[in-house]
Amino acid sequence: MTTFEPAGPNAERLDGLFWMVFWIATVVFVLVIGAIIVMLFVFRDRGENDAEEPKQTHGHTRLEVAWTVIPALILAAISVPTVSAVFELTGCDADSMKVEVIGHQWWFEYHYPAQGIDTANVMVIPAGQEICAVMTSDDVLHNFWIPALHGKRYMVPGQVTLLRLESYEPGEFWGQCAEFCGLSHSLMRARVLAMEPSDFEAWVADQQKPAALPVEGMPEYDGYQVFTNKGCIQCHTVRFDDDSASNIIQREDFNGPDLTHFASRSVFAGASLPEEGESYDAALKKWLADPPNVKPGSFMPNLALTEQEIDDLIVWLGSNK
């Protein structure tokens, strides 16, 4: 994650502002240090036979006005584009696509109100279109940060903040919660996946489909039974094609990621798994075996699942694409 490789207009605006201030500060630094070096050599004490003390400038009105006005002018020059960028990047355009971002300990939830989609860990967006992230927190103070697409913005419980996101091209952009929010703050990661508009529409169509309800005899049936019998439905939502069996949890009671299309996401557990070089199934097995050990403070408990139950759950979760 670096702020020096902007991949969208908003991040590029911030990058340009940073380099403008950086080079102005560099010029000031060189001039000040250069003046100090000159004074060290020109006005150094040469001993008892040295010339008389240099003329003092205390009370020199012109000099004092100059070194007061010049910094003020520099700061004024910097403030104009800075304030302009703040106002421009704070709000969203009326035609931008809304995505609600909710911070939880320790993962990000994404809700697409116009498309009726709930997902987690991976925000999928169409490249070349402005996204208005309407953000809040479900518990404590969080901070949403995708450095390649924009700067940091707080997520405050009971308040709404806005963040403009846009990617020039399709790609994968990683982020992080940038405000300490508890034991697993460092494992609260974010991932934005920018797609071609046509691919995004196909993704939306897939996400809007319900999951298939497993029936006895199907490979994923045993895993679904583990899911229901172990009480996972108390926290997780799965939308089946048979509403009578879906056990959908209302959003006000929502406290775990929607698993309807779990396998369509390449990361889980707050986008912290799988780790680099780790297979998806191995990471999922490790997670299901003991979530609090993998992610300290995790609200997903250790259900003491057997090896067979974990394997069955992996098969069922893998079918939710």
N, C-alpha and C positions, 0 to 999 in steps of 0.2 A: 504494500500500500504506500503510494507516494503522491504528494500533492503537485509534484513537478511534471506529471504526465497527464494533463487535462484531456478528457475524452469527450467533453461536451461544452456548450457555450457558457454555461454558468461557471463551471470550474475554470474555463479559459479566462473568463472575466476576472476571477479572483487571482489567477496566475499572473495575468498582465498587471494587475494592481500591485501584487507583491513585488514583481521585478522593477516596476517604476520606483516604489519606495526604496527597494534595496539599492538601486544604482544612485539615487539621490543621497541616501545615507552613506554610500561608499565614497562619493565625492566629498561630502562633508567630513567624513573620517580622514580621508587623505589630506585635505586642507588643514584640518586641526592638528593632526599628528605632524604634518610637514612644518607648520608654524612652530610647534613645540620644539622640534629638532633644530630648526633655525635659531630659535632663542637660546637653546642649550649651548650652541657653539658660538654664536655671535656675542651673547651677553654673559658668557661664563666668567667666573672669577679667575683672573690671571695672576693673583698674588698681590703683595704689598705695593708693587710698582704699577699696578693696573691703573688705567685711566679712572677718572672720577665716575661716580655712580651715574648710570644712564638716566636720562630725563624721565621723570615719572609721568604717567598719564592719568592718574587719579583725578576725577572731576573733569575730564576731557569730554565735553558735551557731544561733539560730533562723533567721537569713537563710541561712546555709550549708546547714542541713538542708533548708530550703524549696527552694532552687535545685538541690539534689541530688535530692530526692524527686520534685519536679514533673516534670522530664525523664524520670525513671525510670518514673513512672506513665504518661506519654505513650507512651513506648516499649513498655511492657507492654500498653497498650490497642491499639497498632498490631500488636504481635506475635501477639495472639490470633487475629484473622481471617487474618493472614498465614500463620501456621503451619497453621491449619485449611485454608486454600486449597492450600498446598503438599501436604499429605497427601491431600486430596480429588482434586487434579488430577494426581497422580503416577501412580496406578494406573488400571486400566480395569475396568469392570463385567464380570462373567462372561458376560453375554449380548451384549456388544458385538461388532461385526463386525471380524474381524482383517484388516488389510492390512499386508503386509510392505513396508517402505520401505528400499531399499538405496541408499546414496550412492555415486556413482562420479565420477571426474573426467571431465566436469563435467556430470552429469545425474542425475536420480532415476529409479530403477526401482521399479515397483509390482507386487507379487505378491499375488494373492488366493487363499490356500490352499484355502478352502472351495469356491471357484468354479473353481479350476484355470485362472486367467487370469494372464498376464504382459503387462504393458504398460509404457509409459515416458512421462515428461514430464507427463502428465495423470492425476491421481488422480480417478476417478469414484466418487461416493458417493451413497447415498440420503439425501435431506433428512429431518431429524427422527429420525435413528438415530445412536447413538453409534458412532464408528469408533475402534478401537484400533490406532494405527499402531505396529507392532513394528519398531523401527528399528535399523540398524547401518550400517557403512561397509565398502566393499570395498577401500578403499585408505588414504586419509588422514582426518583429522578433518573432518567436515562438521557443519552445523547446519541443521535443518529448521525453517522458520518460515513459517507462514501467518497473518499478523497478524489477519485478520478472524475466525479460528477458534480460535486459541490463541497462546501465547507461543512462545519459542524452546526447542529441545531438541537437545542434542548427539547426533551419530551417531558412535559410537566403534568403530574397527576391533576385532573380537574381542569386543565387548560388545553387549548389547541394551538399548536404552532405549525407553520407552513414551510415547506422546503421545495424549491424548484429543482427538478432533476431532468436531464436530457442527455442522451448519448448521440454522438454523430453517426456512429457505426455500430453494427451488432458486435457484441462482445460480452465478456464476463468481468464484473467489477466487484472487488471485495471491500468490505467495510467493517466497522467495529463500533460497539458502544464506547463512547469517549468520556463517560462520566462514571466514576466508581459507584457501583450499585449493589455490592454484596460479594459474597464468597466467590462466585463464578463470573465476576465481571469480565475477566480476561477471556472467558469462553463464550461471551455473548457477541457473536459475530454476525455479519450480514453479507448477503450476496445479491447483487443485481445482475440479472441476465437480460441483455438487450437483444431483441430479435428483429428480423425483417418484419415489416407490418403484416405481410401475408402469413408468416410463421406465427406471429403473435395471435392473429385471428384463429388459426388452427389450434393454438394452445388454449385460447379462451373456450372454444367449442368443446375441447376435451375436458377441461376443468368443470364445465357446466353439467357434464354427464354424471349421473349417480354411480356409485359403486355397485357391482353385481353382488347380490346376496348369495353367499355360498350355501349349497344344499348338500346333504349327506351323500358321500361318495366322491365329492370333488376334492382335489388335492389340498385346497386351502380351507376346507371345512373344519378340520381339527384346530387350525390356528384361530379361526373365527370363534370357535367354542372356548378356547383359552381366553381370548379377548373379552368375551361376555362373562365367563365364569369367574375370572380373576378381578372383576370390577373395573376394568379399564374404561368402561363406558361412563363412569362417574366423572371423568375428566375430558375424555376425547369424543369428538363428533365424527360420525361416519354417515354420509347420506347414501342410503341404498335406493334401488329402484322400487322397492316395496316400502312405502312410507310407514306402514303399520309395524314394520320390524326395525325401523331405522334408529329409534331411540335418540332422536336429535335433541341436543341440549341447547337451550336458548342462549343468546349471546351474553346476557347479563350473568349467566352462571358459567360462562366459558372460562376454563383455566388450563387448557392444554391444546396443542395444535390439532387442527382438523386433519384427520387421517384418510379422508375420502380418496385423495390422490397422492398418498404418501410416497409411493414409488416413483412418481414423476419428478421428485426433487432429488438432486444428487447429494444433498447434505441434510443432516438432521442434528438434533441436540444443540440447538442454537447455532447451527452452521459450523459447529466445532468438530464434527465427525462426518466422514472418515478423515483421519489424519493423513498427512502426506505418506504415500507408499503403502497405505492400509487398504485392503479390499472393503467394499461396501458391506458385504455379508459378515465379515469378521468384526467390523466396527459395530454393526447392529447387534451381533451376538454379545459383544462386550457390554454394550449399552443396556440391553435387556436383562443381562445377568445381574447387574448392580449399578443402577443409574447414579445414586449418591456418591459412589466411589469414583466414577468417571467424571462427574460434574459435582463438586462439593456444594452442599446446600440444595441440591436438586429437589423439587417438589414431587418428582416422580419417584415413588418409593421402591425399595427392593421387595419384589413380590415373591422372592424365593422360588423362582421358576426352575423347573427341571430342565435338563439338557434337551429332552424331547419336546417340552412345551416351547422352549425358545426356538427350536428348529421349526416347529409347526407355525409359530407366530411369524417367523421370517418368511415362510412360504405364503402365508395369507397377506402380510403387508406388501410383499413383492407383487401381488396380484392387483393392488390398488394403484393403478397407473392413470 
